[in-house]
Amino acid sequence: MPLPLMFALIGIVAGSAIGYVLRDIRGKQNAESAETRASDILKKARAEEDRMLREARTSEQNIIQSARTAEQQLILDAKERAMKVVEDGKAELSKHEGELRESQTRIADRERRFDETLLDFENKKTKLEEDKEKLVAVRLDVDKLKDEAFAKLQAVAGMTKDAAAEVLFKRIEETETDALLSRIRKMDQISEDEVEAKARKVLSLAISKFASSQVVDATTTFVDLPSDDMKGRIIGKEGRNIKTLEHLTGCELIIDDTPNSITISGFSPVRRQVAKRALEALLKDGRIQPAKIEEAINAAKQELAKDMRKAGEDALYELGIPVPSIDPKLVAILGRLKFRTSYGQNVLQHSIEVARLSGMMAEELGADVFICKKGGLFHDIGKAVDHDMQGAHPQIGYNIMKKFGFPEELCYQSIAHHEDKPRTLEGVIVKAADAISGARPGARRNSLEEYLQRLQDLEMTASGFPGVEKVYAIQAGREVRVFVQPGVVDDLSAHNLARDIAKKIEADLTYPGEVRVTIIRETRVTEYAR
């Protein structure tokens, strides 16, 4: 190996060894310096920790001392409050004990007085029982003496008690007939004048407060046509369209009577309305065939049902009756009366009038206004379904109101307005209001034949009694004047004849309102001077 290279290698190795030794010496020095600094830091930390511990112990002792002081103060305060509560409780207890002693004293006094009263009552009861027994014995003795006296009197008179009364009444009738008749006429006149004055006052007040228009409904309905050409389309091929309409609605369609219109005839206003609305819908659509006719009729029925329910709600609202208080089904039944007529008078409008008049008269007479007003509204509710059910409409209406939970005095109004003598004041008021509404001029319509027949029946009924000479029905059948033979019928018999004719009319004839029967008896003496 060359010498320079060897020296180089030796130098490198020596330098590395010297560098390692120097690095080791410096590392030891640095480690000793770090350990010294760490030891100083640790000493400072321990000193700080000791200081903080001492401060914490001092604070803890201060807090404990404060807590003990506060605890002692709270205990003292609690003891003071407890003592005060105990003292207050003792005072309240003493007060209640005093009140209790007073109450016990009062109760004892009351019991003592009650015992004294009860003893007195028992004594009086015993005395009354004894007096009652004595009175019964005395009454028996009196009855026995009376029977003996009657027996002796009958034996002396030779006739019974009834026979004697008959003889007495006959003699009085023979001797005092004129006085009795005069007295009867005077009493009748006085009572009639008073009752009529009171009735006129009440009716005039009720009628003056309420007035409504009167429209007579007809049994026909007209539908306007855009042109006469539509008549052929309505009739259809071989008349199938018009036959379908008449079959499904139950009405008769009259085509050729009037130009540019169709007349729907039928006695059911509901069916006429269904037919009219269905025809109007078909004319507006333009397609008229059996399938479309059936569809239009079903739609018209649904629309009419909504109108009925709305009409019932409007009637309740008009009278101030809460709509939620009435069952919706009954409201719909009430609305059907809008399409029901009686002698041409709309029944729903008639019912509203009766309700208003009944309420007004009830206020004047001191009757139950609620029963009269509600009973007047529902008094003809049976007419809404009388075509679908058997029986008279008063009984049907009574059953309907019973079904929907109305009280008995309210249900009775459906029957009362057709009774001769209603058993309640409210029934009389509803009956009078019904007669007022139906008897108004123009409210109802009768044919000439029915009117003449009613007058003839009244005259024939009154003519069948003995002693009747002539009979005249006047004032549209509201009064019957009967002329009697004065030699056959006397004044006393005239009263009985008027009563008998009135009962006969009530039993045999049907008429709205009431009929007045007047007996006229007069004696005319004619002599000629020649």
Number of C-alpha atoms within 10 A of each C-alpha: 5 6 8 9 10 11 11 11 12 12 12 12 12 12 12 12 12 12 12 12 12 11 12 12 11 12 12 11 11 12 11 12 12 12 11 12 12 12 12 12 12 12 12 12 12 12 12 12 12 12 12 12 12 12 12 12 12 11 12 12 12 12 12 11 12 12 12 12 12 12 12 12 12 12 12 12 12 12 12 12 12 12 12 12 12 12 12 12 12 12 12 12 12 12 12 12 12 12 12 12 12 12 12 12 12 12 12 12 12 12 12 12 12 12 12 12 12 12 12 12 12 12 12 12 12 12 12 12 12 12 12 12 12 12 12 12 12 12 12 12 12 12 12 12 12 12 12 12 12 14 14 12 14 15 11 9 11 10 12 14 13 9 12 14 12 12 12 12 13 13 12 12 14 10 11 13 15 13 11 14 15 14 12 14 15 12 12 12 12 12 12 12 12 12 12 12 12 13 13 12 12 17 19 12 15 21 16 8 11 11 11 9 8 16 13 16 19 15 14 16 17 15 16 16 16 12 10 16 10 16 18 13 17 24 19 17 11 8 12 14 21 25 17 18 23 15 11 16 20 17 21 18 21 14 18 12 9 12 12 16 19 22 19 21 20 18 14 16 22 20 18 25 19 23 29 22 19 24 23 16 19 19 18 10 11 13 14 20 20 16 11 17 23 16 13 21 22 15 16 20 18 12 13 18 17 12 16 22 19 16 21 23 21 15 21 21 12 12 16 10 15 11 15 10 8 15 11 14 11 18 21 20 21 29 26 25 26 22 19 21 23 15 15 17 21 20 23 25 21 24 27 21 24 31 26 25 28 33 28 24 26 23 14 15 15 10 18 14 20 16 22 32 30 24 30 32 27 25 31 26 28 25 23 24 18 16 11 8 12 10 11 12 21 24 16 22 25 23 16 20 23 15 11 12 11 16 11 11 14 22 25 25 32 30 20 22 25 16 14 11 11 18 11 13 15 31 27 20 27 32 26 20 29 25 16 19 23 21 14 10 10 13 20 19 16 10 9 9 8 10 13 13 12 18 19 14 17 25 20 14 16 25 19 10 13 12 17 20 13 14 19 18 22 15 11 12 22 16 17 23 18 22 18 23 16 17 10 10 17 14 18 15 11 18 16 12 23 19 14 15 22 19 11 14 17 14 9 10 11 10 12 13 15 15 19 14 20 19 18 16 17 11 8 5 4 5 5 4 3 3
